[in-house]
Amino acid sequence: MTLASKDSKILIVGGGGTIGSSTALHLARKGYTDVRLLDIYQNPSLNSAGNDNNKMAGDDSAGIWGQLGTEAWRMWTTDPVFKDHAHEVGRLDLTSKSEREERLRKRYEAVVAEGRGDLLEWLSNRDEIVAKAPHLKDADMENWKGLYVKKGGWVAARNALNSVGHELRKLGVKSAFGSAGTFASLLLADDGKVVKGIRAADGTEWQGDLVVFATGAWSPSLLDLEGQCVSKAWVYAHIRLTPEEAQALKGIPTTYNHELGFIMEPEEGTRELKICNEFSGYTHIQPCRPFGLDNDVNISVPRSHADNPTDTISHESLEDIKRLVNQWLPHLNGRPFFKTSMCWCTDTANMNWLMCEHPKYKGLVVATGDSGQTFKMFPVVGKQVVDLIEGKLPHDRKDLWRWRPGTGDNGTGRGGLDPKDLKDVEGWNHDV
């Protein structure tokens, strides 16, 4: 059953972010004529996790995610909107822990079993790792093993979002930003079950035949998701390199270690090297009342860097990042960090998207639950939403991304320790 026709009024809440703008692109390319983006910030939204220098990407999985990864990387490297922003330098996924090694092994074997073993290479010792990543020649890599992903590397995230934004304007997609584009509530028919549009923060009522709710990390605090998503912050810092240092790291494979974090080649021009530590993320538990509830609940609510520009990162995260630099790139040890910040994402319990019709409100499609998966799928995630709208989403994907109330474990499929709350860590808050 289709949820909209080519001339339906379609509102995309959170349209300045990753899923929202990708959905708008695929709708416009398929001839939908009345699509409107609604967001507090214009594309690329300052609240979007995709508004970043770079993100890891690549084709490295089996099953449904492997199918999506293959198509996404093809579009990253061939589609005119995306191809200037993809850097196929390879990607390393490494570990020194036996449990993580077993998971990587299973992924490798699953890809090989599908007849796509040429995509990956198993690295079993230091020499094999350094052969792929000479920048790690002085690194402390005791017991490291893992995968080398050939069709992958990194993508210039903010630039890609900008590129899509320009394309949407050329294709005639409408928009409203600021308070007129900020979600306040759904507009419902008298029966309380059919969505007729949305009411914005300034009181504007946007009428729509279909609403796509793609508000990323803000989703659980705006709409009752029945505990399916938990929003958390991860952190990053930058080091400014000399021209010689930047040249030495040019073209390195994106390097990820599950226990420590990751780096990518420095941004050309600025010579900024972004460093991220790996951990369980931070929550920000606050009382709020998402639409659909009659009372306040305590859930994790993102603390927007755009609204809190003096926020940085915790002392413990800074120490973790220093440790990564010391272990991987000891010649940069002691260098000052700048542009330290938090990035907000929302996770489901099993790391699969929440992408479905809302079971309570007819005319509402929910598209969220990033779970660390989405930006590498930026070129194709919107196609999945459009397939859902058109009744063409394959059953196995529809089942994987269905409405599934409740959480599991600590609310994240990424594993590890329970996430700490920001109130329990120090160093990030610089409010006067």
Buried (B, 14 or more C-beta within 10 A) or exposed (E): EEBBBEEBBBBBBBBBBBBBBBBBBBBBBEEBBBBBBBBBBBBBBBBBBBBBBBBBBBBBBBBBBBBBBBBBBBBBBEBEBBBEBBBBBBBBBBBBBEEBBEBBBEBBBBBBEBEBEEBBBBBEEBEBBBEBBEBBEEBEBEEBBBBBBBBBBBBBBBBBBBBBBEBBEEBEBBBBBEEBBBBBBBBBEEEEEBBBBBBBBEEBEBEBBBBBBBBBBBBBBBBBBBBBBBBBBBBBBBBBBEEEBBEBBEEBBBBBBBBBBBBBBBBEEEBBBBBBBBBBBBBBEBEBEBBBEEEEBEBBBBBBBEEEEEBBBBEBBBEBBBBBBBBBBEEBEEBEBEBBBBBBBBBBBBBBBBBBBBEEBBBBBBBBBBBBBBBBBBBBBBBBBBBBBBEEBEEEBBEBBBBBEEBEEBBBBBEBEEBBBBEEBEBBBEEE
